[in-house]
Each structure stands twice: as structure tokens, then as C-alpha cells.
Amino acid sequence: MTQEELINVKVAKTVDARGTACPGPLLEAKKAIGTIKVGDIMEILSADEGTKVDIPKWCQKQGHEYLGALEEKGYFKVFMKKK
């Protein structure tokens, strides 16, 4: 998705993992994925650089769709769609 599409995407679940270090954001995302429906979009908020690598790899392994990331002041928003 483009940056503009990510800004305007409808998110079903937000996981705020900004206070955790690797692998915390990934673990939080793994717990939260079971709370949304197939086709829903989840956003993971993280200040850990590794999240931008960990989430896409996890999505690929699990068959989910990685949509992209936005950089905010001091953290990232990483988006994925449950498949």
C-alpha cells in the first residue's frame, strides 16, 4: 500500500507495543491476531526498529499480508491483514 493508503486505512485492532523491546512487539501481535477476523487489518505501534523486519517475516511465515509501515515521531505504525 502507498503511504497515503496506510494513513487512511480502516484498522480493526491497534496493538500498542511502544513500551516493549524486541521481541515484545512481535509477541504482542501474535497474541492479538486471534482477536480479529480474517480480512481485518491490525496496526502495531512500536519504537523498536526490529519490528519493521520481524512483522513482515512473521506475516510471510503465517500467510498473513504485510501492508507496510509509517514512521511517526519516535515510533512506527506497522500494518498487516489477517488471512
Jmol script that loads the backbone (N, CA, C; Angstrom):
load data "model"
ATOM      1  N   MET A   1       0.840  -1.187   0.000  1.00  0.00           N
ATOM      2  CA  MET A   1       0.000   0.000   0.000  1.00  0.00           C
ATOM      3  C   MET A   1       0.882   1.247   0.000  1.00  0.00           C
ATOM      4  N   THR A   2       0.335   2.316  -0.539  1.00  0.00           N
ATOM      5  CA  THR A   2       1.073   3.586  -0.512  1.00  0.00           C
ATOM      6  C   THR A   2       0.969   4.198   0.882  1.00  0.00           C
ATOM      7  N   GLN A   3       1.825   5.165   1.151  1.00  0.00           N
ATOM      8  CA  GLN A   3       1.799   5.855   2.438  1.00  0.00           C
ATOM      9  C   GLN A   3       0.431   6.500   2.677  1.00  0.00           C
ATOM     10  N   GLU A   4      -0.130   7.100   1.641  1.00  0.00           N
ATOM     11  CA  GLU A   4      -1.445   7.739   1.767  1.00  0.00           C
ATOM     12  C   GLU A   4      -2.530   6.709   2.079  1.00  0.00           C
ATOM     13  N   GLU A   5      -2.479   5.550   1.418  1.00  0.00           N
ATOM     14  CA  GLU A   5      -3.455   4.490   1.694  1.00  0.00           C
ATOM     15  C   GLU A   5      -3.324   3.999   3.138  1.00  0.00           C
ATOM     16  N   LEU A   6      -2.086   3.868   3.625  1.00  0.00           N
ATOM     17  CA  LEU A   6      -1.870   3.430   5.005  1.00  0.00           C
ATOM     18  C   LEU A   6      -2.417   4.446   6.003  1.00  0.00           C
ATOM     19  N   ILE A   7      -2.252   5.725   5.704  1.00  0.00           N
ATOM     20  CA  ILE A   7      -2.756   6.780   6.592  1.00  0.00           C
ATOM     21  C   ILE A   7      -4.270   6.678   6.731  1.00  0.00           C
ATOM     22  N   ASN A   8      -4.947   6.303   5.647  1.00  0.00           N
ATOM     23  CA  ASN A   8      -6.411   6.288   5.630  1.00  0.00           C
ATOM     24  C   ASN A   8      -7.039   4.913   5.826  1.00  0.00           C
ATOM     25  N   VAL A   9      -6.227   3.883   6.059  1.00  0.00           N
ATOM     26  CA  VAL A   9      -6.757   2.525   6.169  1.00  0.00           C
ATOM     27  C   VAL A   9      -7.609   2.370   7.437  1.00  0.00           C
ATOM     28  N   LYS A  10      -8.658   1.560   7.338  1.00  0.00           N
ATOM     29  CA  LYS A  10      -9.525   1.286   8.487  1.00  0.00           C
ATOM     30  C   LYS A  10      -8.931   0.117   9.265  1.00  0.00           C
ATOM     31  N   VAL A  11      -8.569   0.375  10.499  1.00  0.00           N
ATOM     32  CA  VAL A  11      -7.903  -0.615  11.343  1.00  0.00           C
ATOM     33  C   VAL A  11      -8.916  -1.237  12.301  1.00  0.00           C
ATOM     34  N   ALA A  12      -8.909  -2.571  12.370  1.00  0.00           N
ATOM     35  CA  ALA A  12      -9.810  -3.282  13.280  1.00  0.00           C
ATOM     36  C   ALA A  12      -9.219  -3.379  14.682  1.00  0.00           C
ATOM     37  N   LYS A  13      -7.889  -3.393  14.785  1.00  0.00           N
ATOM     38  CA  LYS A  13      -7.222  -3.578  16.081  1.00  0.00           C
ATOM     39  C   LYS A  13      -5.901  -2.818  16.066  1.00  0.00           C
ATOM     40  N   THR A  14      -5.626  -2.115  17.165  1.00  0.00           N
ATOM     41  CA  THR A  14      -4.343  -1.454  17.353  1.00  0.00           C
ATOM     42  C   THR A  14      -3.636  -2.105  18.534  1.00  0.00           C
ATOM     43  N   VAL A  15      -2.401  -2.519  18.310  1.00  0.00           N
ATOM     44  CA  VAL A  15      -1.576  -3.104  19.354  1.00  0.00           C
ATOM     45  C   VAL A  15      -0.494  -2.074  19.695  1.00  0.00           C
ATOM     46  N   ASP A  16      -0.560  -1.536  20.898  1.00  0.00           N
ATOM     47  CA  ASP A  16       0.425  -0.535  21.304  1.00  0.00           C
ATOM     48  C   ASP A  16       1.554  -1.229  22.066  1.00  0.00           C
ATOM     49  N   ALA A  17       2.652  -1.470  21.352  1.00  0.00           N
ATOM     50  CA  ALA A  17       3.806  -2.156  21.941  1.00  0.00           C
ATOM     51  C   ALA A  17       5.005  -1.212  22.034  1.00  0.00           C
ATOM     52  N   ARG A  18       4.726   0.083  22.129  1.00  0.00           N
ATOM     53  CA  ARG A  18       5.812   1.069  22.149  1.00  0.00           C
ATOM     54  C   ARG A  18       6.696   0.949  23.388  1.00  0.00           C
ATOM     55  N   GLY A  19       6.188   0.386  24.468  1.00  0.00           N
ATOM     56  CA  GLY A  19       6.977   0.268  25.687  1.00  0.00           C
ATOM     57  C   GLY A  19       7.782  -1.015  25.780  1.00  0.00           C
ATOM     58  N   THR A  20       7.768  -1.828  24.719  1.00  0.00           N
ATOM     59  CA  THR A  20       8.476  -3.104  24.763  1.00  0.00           C
ATOM     60  C   THR A  20       9.614  -3.125  23.746  1.00  0.00           C
ATOM     61  N   ALA A  21      10.625  -3.922  24.046  1.00  0.00           N
ATOM     62  CA  ALA A  21      11.750  -4.110  23.119  1.00  0.00           C
ATOM     63  C   ALA A  21      11.603  -5.476  22.463  1.00  0.00           C
ATOM     64  N   CYS A  22      12.317  -5.675  21.396  1.00  0.00           N
ATOM     65  CA  CYS A  22      12.297  -6.930  20.656  1.00  0.00           C
ATOM     66  C   CYS A  22      12.533  -8.112  21.605  1.00  0.00           C
ATOM     67  N   PRO A  23      11.739  -9.151  21.552  1.00  0.00           N
ATOM     68  CA  PRO A  23      10.679  -9.469  20.609  1.00  0.00           C
ATOM     69  C   PRO A  23       9.277  -9.070  21.087  1.00  0.00           C
ATOM     70  N   GLY A  24       9.176  -8.148  22.034  1.00  0.00           N
ATOM     71  CA  GLY A  24       7.886  -7.757  22.601  1.00  0.00           C
ATOM     72  C   GLY A  24       6.811  -7.386  21.594  1.00  0.00           C
ATOM     73  N   PRO A  25       7.096  -6.490  20.631  1.00  0.00           N
ATOM     74  CA  PRO A  25       6.058  -6.124  19.665  1.00  0.00           C
ATOM     75  C   PRO A  25       5.533  -7.320  18.863  1.00  0.00           C
ATOM     76  N   LEU A  26       6.434  -8.217  18.479  1.00  0.00           N
ATOM     77  CA  LEU A  26       6.013  -9.412  17.739  1.00  0.00           C
ATOM     78  C   LEU A  26       5.141 -10.310  18.617  1.00  0.00           C
ATOM     79  N   LEU A  27       5.543 -10.498  19.863  1.00  0.00           N
ATOM     80  CA  LEU A  27       4.744 -11.325  20.779  1.00  0.00           C
ATOM     81  C   LEU A  27       3.364 -10.722  21.012  1.00  0.00           C
ATOM     82  N   GLU A  28       3.299  -9.402  21.142  1.00  0.00           N
ATOM     83  CA  GLU A  28       2.009  -8.725  21.318  1.00  0.00           C
ATOM     84  C   GLU A  28       1.128  -8.909  20.074  1.00  0.00           C
ATOM     85  N   ALA A  29       1.737  -8.824  18.901  1.00  0.00           N
ATOM     86  CA  ALA A  29       1.000  -9.022  17.652  1.00  0.00           C
ATOM     87  C   ALA A  29       0.472 -10.453  17.551  1.00  0.00           C
ATOM     88  N   LYS A  30       1.292 -11.428  17.950  1.00  0.00           N
ATOM     89  CA  LYS A  30       0.875 -12.834  17.912  1.00  0.00           C
ATOM     90  C   LYS A  30      -0.325 -13.072  18.824  1.00  0.00           C
ATOM     91  N   LYS A  31      -0.322 -12.435  19.996  1.00  0.00           N
ATOM     92  CA  LYS A  31      -1.464 -12.583  20.911  1.00  0.00           C
ATOM     93  C   LYS A  31      -2.720 -11.934  20.332  1.00  0.00           C
ATOM     94  N   ALA A  32      -2.559 -10.780  19.707  1.00  0.00           N
ATOM     95  CA  ALA A  32      -3.706 -10.003  19.229  1.00  0.00           C
ATOM     96  C   ALA A  32      -4.324 -10.554  17.950  1.00  0.00           C
ATOM     97  N   ILE A  33      -3.556 -11.285  17.141  1.00  0.00           N
ATOM     98  CA  ILE A  33      -4.068 -11.747  15.846  1.00  0.00           C
ATOM     99  C   ILE A  33      -5.301 -12.639  16.011  1.00  0.00           C
ATOM    100  N   GLY A  34      -5.389 -13.346  17.122  1.00  0.00           N
ATOM    101  CA  GLY A  34      -6.538 -14.212  17.359  1.00  0.00           C
ATOM    102  C   GLY A  34      -7.813 -13.464  17.709  1.00  0.00           C
ATOM    103  N   THR A  35      -7.701 -12.163  17.951  1.00  0.00           N
ATOM    104  CA  THR A  35      -8.876 -11.376  18.347  1.00  0.00           C
ATOM    105  C   THR A  35      -9.539 -10.664  17.177  1.00  0.00           C
ATOM    106  N   ILE A  36      -8.959 -10.811  15.967  1.00  0.00           N
ATOM    107  CA  ILE A  36      -9.569 -10.163  14.801  1.00  0.00           C
ATOM    108  C   ILE A  36      -9.999 -11.219  13.779  1.00  0.00           C
ATOM    109  N   LYS A  37     -10.875 -10.804  12.873  1.00  0.00           N
ATOM    110  CA  LYS A  37     -11.401 -11.705  11.844  1.00  0.00           C
ATOM    111  C   LYS A  37     -10.489 -11.710  10.618  1.00  0.00           C
ATOM    112  N   VAL A  38     -10.599 -12.777   9.840  1.00  0.00           N
ATOM    113  CA  VAL A  38      -9.892 -12.865   8.562  1.00  0.00           C
ATOM    114  C   VAL A  38     -10.330 -11.672   7.702  1.00  0.00           C
ATOM    115  N   GLY A  39      -9.362 -10.992   7.122  1.00  0.00           N
ATOM    116  CA  GLY A  39      -9.637  -9.823   6.299  1.00  0.00           C
ATOM    117  C   GLY A  39      -9.495  -8.511   7.053  1.00  0.00           C
ATOM    118  N   ASP A  40      -9.465  -8.584   8.389  1.00  0.00           N
ATOM    119  CA  ASP A  40      -9.295  -7.383   9.197  1.00  0.00           C
ATOM    120  C   ASP A  40      -7.837  -6.923   9.175  1.00  0.00           C
ATOM    121  N   ILE A  41      -7.656  -5.635   9.412  1.00  0.00           N
ATOM    122  CA  ILE A  41      -6.323  -5.050   9.437  1.00  0.00           C
ATOM    123  C   ILE A  41      -5.944  -4.711  10.873  1.00  0.00           C
ATOM    124  N   MET A  42      -4.722  -5.069  11.219  1.00  0.00           N
ATOM    125  CA  MET A  42      -4.183  -4.773  12.543  1.00  0.00           C
ATOM    126  C   MET A  42      -2.992  -3.843  12.381  1.00  0.00           C
ATOM    127  N   GLU A  43      -2.892  -2.894  13.305  1.00  0.00           N
ATOM    128  CA  GLU A  43      -1.777  -1.952  13.314  1.00  0.00           C
ATOM    129  C   GLU A  43      -0.985  -2.193  14.594  1.00  0.00           C
ATOM    130  N   ILE A  44       0.336  -2.282  14.450  1.00  0.00           N
ATOM    131  CA  ILE A  44       1.216  -2.483  15.595  1.00  0.00           C
ATOM    132  C   ILE A  44       2.044  -1.210  15.762  1.00  0.00           C
ATOM    133  N   LEU A  45       1.967  -0.604  16.946  1.00  0.00           N
ATOM    134  CA  LEU A  45       2.756   0.584  17.246  1.00  0.00           C
ATOM    135  C   LEU A  45       4.003   0.129  17.990  1.00  0.00           C
ATOM    136  N   SER A  46       5.168   0.548  17.504  1.00  0.00           N
ATOM    137  CA  SER A  46       6.422   0.095  18.114  1.00  0.00           C
ATOM    138  C   SER A  46       7.518   1.133  17.930  1.00  0.00           C
ATOM    139  N   ALA A  47       8.353   1.273  18.947  1.00  0.00           N
ATOM    140  CA  ALA A  47       9.528   2.138  18.857  1.00  0.00           C
ATOM    141  C   ALA A  47      10.784   1.323  18.535  1.00  0.00           C
ATOM    142  N   ASP A  48      10.638   0.012  18.439  1.00  0.00           N
ATOM    143  CA  ASP A  48      11.764  -0.884  18.178  1.00  0.00           C
ATOM    144  C   ASP A  48      11.952  -1.067  16.673  1.00  0.00           C
ATOM    145  N   GLU A  49      13.139  -0.697  16.170  1.00  0.00           N
ATOM    146  CA  GLU A  49      13.445  -0.811  14.735  1.00  0.00           C
ATOM    147  C   GLU A  49      13.222  -2.221  14.193  1.00  0.00           C
ATOM    148  N   GLY A  50      13.506  -3.229  15.012  1.00  0.00           N
ATOM    149  CA  GLY A  50      13.385  -4.612  14.580  1.00  0.00           C
ATOM    150  C   GLY A  50      11.983  -5.014  14.180  1.00  0.00           C
ATOM    151  N   THR A  51      10.996  -4.295  14.663  1.00  0.00           N
ATOM    152  CA  THR A  51       9.601  -4.608  14.346  1.00  0.00           C
ATOM    153  C   THR A  51       9.337  -4.510  12.850  1.00  0.00           C
ATOM    154  N   LYS A  52      10.010  -3.576  12.176  1.00  0.00           N
ATOM    155  CA  LYS A  52       9.814  -3.399  10.735  1.00  0.00           C
ATOM    156  C   LYS A  52      10.340  -4.585   9.941  1.00  0.00           C
ATOM    157  N   VAL A  53      11.175  -5.414  10.573  1.00  0.00           N
ATOM    158  CA  VAL A  53      11.689  -6.627   9.932  1.00  0.00           C
ATOM    159  C   VAL A  53      10.914  -7.846  10.432  1.00  0.00           C
ATOM    160  N   ASP A  54      10.669  -7.897  11.748  1.00  0.00           N
ATOM    161  CA  ASP A  54      10.021  -9.061  12.368  1.00  0.00           C
ATOM    162  C   ASP A  54       8.596  -9.288  11.873  1.00  0.00           C
ATOM    163  N   ILE A  55       7.799  -8.232  11.802  1.00  0.00           N
ATOM    164  CA  ILE A  55       6.390  -8.388  11.415  1.00  0.00           C
ATOM    165  C   ILE A  55       6.253  -8.887   9.973  1.00  0.00           C
ATOM    166  N   PRO A  56       6.965  -8.307   8.993  1.00  0.00           N
ATOM    167  CA  PRO A  56       6.858  -8.856   7.628  1.00  0.00           C
ATOM    168  C   PRO A  56       7.268 -10.324   7.531  1.00  0.00           C
ATOM    169  N   LYS A  57       8.339 -10.710   8.247  1.00  0.00           N
ATOM    170  CA  LYS A  57       8.775 -12.119   8.219  1.00  0.00           C
ATOM    171  C   LYS A  57       7.711 -13.025   8.819  1.00  0.00           C
ATOM    172  N   TRP A  58       7.143 -12.598   9.936  1.00  0.00           N
ATOM    173  CA  TRP A  58       6.097 -13.386  10.582  1.00  0.00           C
ATOM    174  C   TRP A  58       4.872 -13.504   9.678  1.00  0.00           C
ATOM    175  N   CYS A  59       4.490 -12.412   9.039  1.00  0.00           N
ATOM    176  CA  CYS A  59       3.346 -12.440   8.113  1.00  0.00           C
ATOM    177  C   CYS A  59       3.585 -13.454   6.995  1.00  0.00           C
ATOM    178  N   GLN A  60       4.789 -13.433   6.445  1.00  0.00           N
ATOM    179  CA  GLN A  60       5.118 -14.357   5.356  1.00  0.00           C
ATOM    180  C   GLN A  60       5.024 -15.807   5.829  1.00  0.00           C
ATOM    181  N   LYS A  61       5.562 -16.088   7.008  1.00  0.00           N
ATOM    182  CA  LYS A  61       5.525 -17.455   7.548  1.00  0.00           C
ATOM    183  C   LYS A  61       4.105 -17.919   7.832  1.00  0.00           C
ATOM    184  N   GLN A  62       3.264 -17.025   8.326  1.00  0.00           N
ATOM    185  CA  GLN A  62       1.913 -17.390   8.748  1.00  0.00           C
ATOM    186  C   GLN A  62       0.858 -17.232   7.651  1.00  0.00           C
ATOM    187  N   GLY A  63       1.238 -16.627   6.534  1.00  0.00           N
ATOM    188  CA  GLY A  63       0.297 -16.451   5.432  1.00  0.00           C
ATOM    189  C   GLY A  63      -0.551 -15.198   5.540  1.00  0.00           C
ATOM    190  N   HIS A  64      -0.182 -14.282   6.421  1.00  0.00           N
ATOM    191  CA  HIS A  64      -0.883 -13.006   6.521  1.00  0.00           C
ATOM    192  C   HIS A  64      -0.268 -12.036   5.522  1.00  0.00           C
ATOM    193  N   GLU A  65      -0.921 -10.910   5.296  1.00  0.00           N
ATOM    194  CA  GLU A  65      -0.430  -9.928   4.330  1.00  0.00           C
ATOM    195  C   GLU A  65       0.165  -8.719   5.052  1.00  0.00           C
ATOM    196  N   TYR A  66       1.449  -8.477   4.819  1.00  0.00           N
ATOM    197  CA  TYR A  66       2.105  -7.289   5.347  1.00  0.00           C
ATOM    198  C   TYR A  66       1.756  -6.130   4.428  1.00  0.00           C
ATOM    199  N   LEU A  67       1.234  -5.042   4.994  1.00  0.00           N
ATOM    200  CA  LEU A  67       0.774  -3.919   4.176  1.00  0.00           C
ATOM    201  C   LEU A  67       1.762  -2.762   4.112  1.00  0.00           C
ATOM    202  N   GLY A  68       2.631  -2.640   5.114  1.00  0.00           N
ATOM    203  CA  GLY A  68       3.603  -1.551   5.108  1.00  0.00           C
ATOM    204  C   GLY A  68       3.722  -0.910   6.470  1.00  0.00           C
ATOM    205  N   ALA A  69       4.532   0.145   6.528  1.00  0.00           N
ATOM    206  CA  ALA A  69       4.773   0.833   7.796  1.00  0.00           C
ATOM    207  C   ALA A  69       4.825   2.340   7.569  1.00  0.00           C
ATOM    208  N   LEU A  70       4.429   3.070   8.585  1.00  0.00           N
ATOM    209  CA  LEU A  70       4.527   4.524   8.589  1.00  0.00           C
ATOM    210  C   LEU A  70       5.443   4.937   9.735  1.00  0.00           C
ATOM    211  N   GLU A  71       6.282   5.920   9.489  1.00  0.00           N
ATOM    212  CA  GLU A  71       7.134   6.441  10.562  1.00  0.00           C
ATOM    213  C   GLU A  71       6.436   7.630  11.189  1.00  0.00           C
ATOM    214  N   GLU A  72       6.308   7.568  12.490  1.00  0.00           N
ATOM    215  CA  GLU A  72       5.756   8.670  13.265  1.00  0.00           C
ATOM    216  C   GLU A  72       6.898   9.247  14.102  1.00  0.00           C
ATOM    217  N   LYS A  73       6.621  10.256  14.867  1.00  0.00           N
ATOM    218  CA  LYS A  73       7.662  10.861  15.708  1.00  0.00           C
ATOM    219  C   LYS A  73       7.983   9.924  16.874  1.00  0.00           C
ATOM    220  N   GLY A  74       9.115   9.226  16.787  1.00  0.00           N
ATOM    221  CA  GLY A  74       9.565   8.366  17.869  1.00  0.00           C
ATOM    222  C   GLY A  74       9.060   6.936  17.834  1.00  0.00           C
ATOM    223  N   TYR A  75       8.253   6.579  16.840  1.00  0.00           N
ATOM    224  CA  TYR A  75       7.764   5.200  16.734  1.00  0.00           C
ATOM    225  C   TYR A  75       7.283   4.900  15.313  1.00  0.00           C
ATOM    226  N   PHE A  76       6.896   3.649  15.092  1.00  0.00           N
ATOM    227  CA  PHE A  76       6.412   3.199  13.791  1.00  0.00           C
ATOM    228  C   PHE A  76       5.008   2.639  13.931  1.00  0.00           C
ATOM    229  N   LYS A  77       4.247   2.718  12.854  1.00  0.00           N
ATOM    230  CA  LYS A  77       2.963   2.029  12.746  1.00  0.00           C
ATOM    231  C   LYS A  77       3.150   0.980  11.660  1.00  0.00           C
ATOM    232  N   VAL A  78       3.017  -0.274  12.039  1.00  0.00           N
ATOM    233  CA  VAL A  78       3.197  -1.379  11.096  1.00  0.00           C
ATOM    234  C   VAL A  78       1.819  -2.006  10.860  1.00  0.00           C
ATOM    235  N   PHE A  79       1.454  -2.198   9.606  1.00  0.00           N
ATOM    236  CA  PHE A  79       0.122  -2.682   9.251  1.00  0.00           C
ATOM    237  C   PHE A  79       0.169  -4.060   8.613  1.00  0.00           C
ATOM    238  N   MET A  80      -0.786  -4.891   8.999  1.00  0.00           N
ATOM    239  CA  MET A  80      -0.910  -6.230   8.423  1.00  0.00           C
ATOM    240  C   MET A  80      -2.379  -6.621   8.314  1.00  0.00           C
ATOM    241  N   LYS A  81      -2.668  -7.508   7.371  1.00  0.00           N
ATOM    242  CA  LYS A  81      -4.033  -8.013   7.186  1.00  0.00           C
ATOM    243  C   LYS A  81      -4.051  -9.501   7.505  1.00  0.00           C
ATOM    244  N   LYS A  82      -5.002  -9.900   8.329  1.00  0.00           N
ATOM    245  CA  LYS A  82      -5.134 -11.314   8.677  1.00  0.00           C
ATOM    246  C   LYS A  82      -5.694 -12.086   7.492  1.00  0.00           C
ATOM    247  N   LYS A  83      -5.067 -13.183   7.169  1.00  0.00           N
ATOM    248  CA  LYS A  83      -5.520 -14.050   6.050  1.00  0.00           C
ATOM    249  C   LYS A  83      -5.969 -15.392   6.589  1.00  0.00           C
TER     250      LYS A  83
END
end "model"
wireframe off; spacefill off
backbone 0.3
color backbone group
